[in-house]
Amino acid sequence: MKTRRFTLLLVMLLAVFCGTTAMAQNPIRWRCSARMVSSTEGELTVRAIIDKGWHLYGMQMPKSGPKPTVINFSESKGVKFTTPLYSKTKPIKKFDQVFASKLQYWEKEAVFVRKFTLTGNKSDVLFKGSITFMGCDDETCLVPKTENFTFKLK
């Protein structure tokens, strides 16, 4: 009976540890969506969801700073982008002691938008690209990471 309780306790602790480790490895998560604003024009939205205590670095960083956030849509089909990518969320601008530079970053969330027009049928639209990013908290930084995305226009 004691062995069974010990095994159960060990399994529970392992599950908690693994769950905590998995959560700590993904403090910045991404969501992509697109919507039509007219019969031929639309908006692609990329949203970063940032865990408390973490921040996502800006799209323009000094050479001495961390890697910038880069969102690439170059493999998308069926659309022509009509605006550059822009942030709807105002970044925080602060001097960072570690990088000895004034940096831009977001906390909690960052929302990016890029407008497009259709070049053919709506059903043929495919958004495909990548997001390269780096984030830090007060103790550690993520290794720069690239996540790919692919989705169809609904």
Residue pairs with C-beta under 8 A, 6 or more apart in sequence:
23 51
27 50
27 51
27 53
27 54
27 135
27 137
27 142
28 48
28 49
28 50
28 51
28 54
28 56
28 133
28 135
28 142
29 48
29 49
30 46
30 47
30 48
30 49
30 131
30 147
30 149
31 46
31 47
31 49
32 44
32 45
32 46
32 47
32 127
32 149
32 151
33 44
33 45
33 47
33 151
34 42
34 43
34 44
34 45
34 116
34 125
34 127
34 151
34 153
34 154
35 42
35 43
35 45
36 42
36 122
36 153
37 43
40 117
40 118
41 82
41 115
41 116
41 117
41 118
42 79
42 115
42 116
42 117
42 118
42 153
43 113
43 114
43 115
43 116
44 73
44 81
44 113
44 114
44 115
44 116
44 127
45 111
45 112
45 113
46 71
46 85
46 111
46 112
46 113
46 131
47 109
47 110
47 111
47 112
48 56
48 69
48 106
48 109
48 110
48 111
48 112
48 133
49 109
50 56
50 106
50 107
50 108
50 109
50 110
50 135
52 108
53 137
53 138
54 107
54 135
54 136
54 137
55 92
55 105
55 106
55 107
55 135
55 136
55 137
56 69
56 105
56 106
56 107
56 110
56 133
56 134
56 135
57 65
57 66
57 67
57 68
57 69
57 103
57 104
57 105
57 133
57 134
57 135
57 136
58 68
58 69
58 91
58 103
58 104
58 105
58 106
59 68
59 69
59 70
59 71
59 85
59 87
59 104
60 68
60 104
61 67
61 68
61 101
61 103
61 104
62 99
62 101
62 102
62 103
64 99
64 100
64 101
65 96
65 99
65 101
65 103
66 99
66 103
66 134
66 136
66 141
67 132
67 133
67 134
67 144
68 134
69 110
69 131
69 132
69 133
69 134
70 130
70 131
70 132
70 133
71 85
71 112
71 129
71 130
71 131
72 129
72 130
72 131
72 132
73 81
73 85
73 114
73 127
73 128
73 129
74 129
75 128
75 129
76 125
76 126
76 127
76 128
76 129
77 124
77 125
77 126
77 128
78 118
78 119
78 120
78 121
78 122
78 124
78 125
78 126
78 153
79 116
79 117
79 118
79 119
79 125
79 127
80 116
80 117
80 119
81 114
81 115
81 116
82 115
82 116
82 117
83 113
83 114
83 115
84 114
85 112
85 113
85 114
86 112
86 113
86 114
87 106
87 110
87 111
87 112
87 113
88 111
88 112
88 113
89 106
89 109
89 110
89 111
91 104
91 105
91 106
91 110
92 104
92 105
92 106
92 107
93 102
93 103
93 104
94 102
94 103
94 105
95 101
95 102
95 103
96 102
96 103
118 125
122 153
125 152
125 153
126 150
126 151
126 152
126 153
127 149
127 150
127 151
127 152
127 153
128 148
128 149
128 150
129 148
129 149
130 146
130 147
130 148
130 149
131 146
131 147
131 149
132 144
132 145
132 146
133 142
133 144
133 145
133 147
134 141
134 142
134 143
134 144
134 145
135 141
135 142
136 142
